[in-house]
Amino acid sequence: MFRLLFVTIVFFLAGCQSTVVQEFPLTRFKAEAALDRGIREYDDGDYRVAARTIQGALDAGLTTRSQGRAHKYLAFIHCIAGDQPACRDQFRKAFKADPKLELRPEESGHPIWDPVYRNVRLEMAKK
């Protein structure tokens, strides 16, 4: 009887623990914080460090919408570096994660990445 009660309690607690983890996983919180840090590094002009931080946030498990933002910033970094194929690839990944992805007003019209963004947006809309 005691053994059955013990096993039941263990399974109950294990079920509670997994429910808590699914509702608010710590790794997702850390990934979102890393993305915010990477965007600040980008804003500071530290593109190499920003790219590593943002990629680390993606690897850690961002929400779908945040994945779109992360890939958008990686696209910006590749465009600034003159790597158009990687820029296009990152915009494609951004649209796959967030099909409604839009550039903010201050990002739109940029002479380097806006044409790439618009071309990829049209390409993805046709699929």
C-alpha positions as CSV (number, residue, x, y, z in Angstrom):
1,M,0.0,0.0,0.0
2,F,2.8,2.5,1.0
3,R,4.7,1.6,-2.2
4,L,1.7,2.2,-4.4
5,L,1.0,5.6,-2.7
6,F,4.7,6.5,-3.2
7,V,4.7,5.6,-6.9
8,T,1.4,7.6,-7.4
9,I,2.9,10.7,-5.7
10,V,6.1,10.5,-7.8
11,F,4.1,10.3,-11.0
12,F,1.9,13.1,-9.9
13,L,4.8,15.3,-9.1
14,A,6.6,14.4,-12.3
15,G,3.4,15.4,-14.2
16,C,3.2,18.7,-12.3
17,Q,6.9,19.5,-13.1
18,S,6.5,18.9,-16.8
19,T,3.4,21.1,-16.9
20,V,5.2,23.9,-15.3
21,V,8.2,23.5,-17.7
22,Q,5.8,23.6,-20.7
23,E,4.0,26.7,-19.5
24,F,7.1,28.8,-18.8
25,P,10.4,27.2,-19.9
26,L,13.4,28.9,-18.5
27,T,15.4,28.3,-21.7
28,R,12.8,30.3,-23.7
29,F,13.1,33.2,-21.3
30,K,16.9,33.1,-21.6
31,A,16.7,32.9,-25.4
32,E,14.5,36.0,-25.5
33,A,16.9,37.8,-23.2
34,A,19.8,36.8,-25.5
35,L,17.9,38.1,-28.5
36,D,17.3,41.5,-26.8
37,R,21.0,41.6,-25.9
38,G,22.0,40.8,-29.5
39,I,19.7,43.6,-30.8
40,R,21.4,46.1,-28.4
41,E,24.8,44.9,-29.7
42,Y,23.5,45.4,-33.3
43,D,22.3,48.9,-32.4
44,D,25.7,49.6,-30.9
45,G,27.3,48.6,-34.2
46,D,29.0,45.5,-32.8
47,Y,27.8,43.3,-35.7
48,R,30.1,40.4,-35.3
49,V,29.2,40.0,-31.6
50,A,25.5,40.7,-32.3
51,A,25.4,37.9,-34.9
52,R,26.9,35.4,-32.5
53,T,24.5,36.4,-29.7
54,I,21.4,36.4,-32.0
55,Q,22.4,33.0,-33.4
56,G,22.8,31.7,-29.9
57,A,19.3,33.0,-29.1
58,L,17.9,31.1,-32.1
59,D,19.8,27.9,-31.0
60,A,18.4,28.3,-27.5
61,G,14.8,28.2,-28.6
62,L,13.0,31.4,-29.4
63,T,9.3,31.8,-29.9
64,T,8.2,31.7,-33.6
65,R,7.7,35.4,-33.8
66,S,11.0,36.1,-32.1
67,Q,12.7,33.7,-34.6
68,G,11.4,36.1,-37.4
69,R,13.0,39.1,-35.6
70,A,16.2,37.3,-35.1
71,H,16.5,36.2,-38.7
72,K,15.6,39.8,-39.8
73,Y,18.6,41.2,-37.8
74,L,20.9,38.5,-39.1
75,A,19.7,39.5,-42.6
76,F,20.6,43.1,-41.8
77,I,24.1,42.1,-40.7
78,H,24.7,40.0,-43.8
79,C,23.5,42.8,-46.0
80,I,25.7,45.3,-44.3
81,A,28.7,43.0,-44.8
82,G,27.9,42.7,-48.5
83,D,26.8,39.1,-48.4
84,Q,23.6,39.2,-50.4
85,P,23.0,35.5,-50.7
86,A,23.2,35.1,-46.9
87,C,21.0,38.2,-46.5
88,R,18.4,36.7,-48.8
89,D,18.6,33.4,-46.9
90,Q,18.0,35.0,-43.6
91,F,15.1,37.0,-44.9
92,R,13.6,33.7,-46.2
93,K,14.0,32.2,-42.8
94,A,12.4,35.2,-41.2
95,F,9.4,34.9,-43.4
96,K,9.1,31.2,-42.8
97,A,9.0,31.9,-39.0
98,D,6.8,35.0,-39.3
99,P,4.9,35.3,-42.7
100,K,3.6,38.7,-41.6
101,L,7.1,40.1,-40.9
102,E,7.2,43.8,-41.6
103,L,10.1,46.2,-41.4
104,R,9.7,49.0,-38.9
105,P,9.4,52.5,-40.4
106,E,13.0,53.3,-39.5
107,E,14.2,50.1,-41.2
108,S,12.1,50.4,-44.3
109,G,13.7,52.1,-47.3
110,H,17.2,51.3,-46.3
111,P,19.3,51.3,-49.5
112,I,21.1,48.0,-48.7
113,W,18.5,45.6,-47.3
114,D,15.2,47.0,-48.3
115,P,15.4,45.9,-51.9
116,V,16.5,42.4,-50.7
117,Y,13.6,42.3,-48.2
118,R,11.0,43.3,-50.9
119,N,12.3,40.7,-53.4
120,V,12.2,37.9,-50.8
121,R,8.8,39.1,-49.6
122,L,7.4,38.8,-53.2
123,E,9.1,35.5,-53.7
124,M,7.7,34.0,-50.4
125,A,4.2,35.4,-51.3
126,K,4.2,33.4,-54.5
127,K,4.8,30.1,-52.6
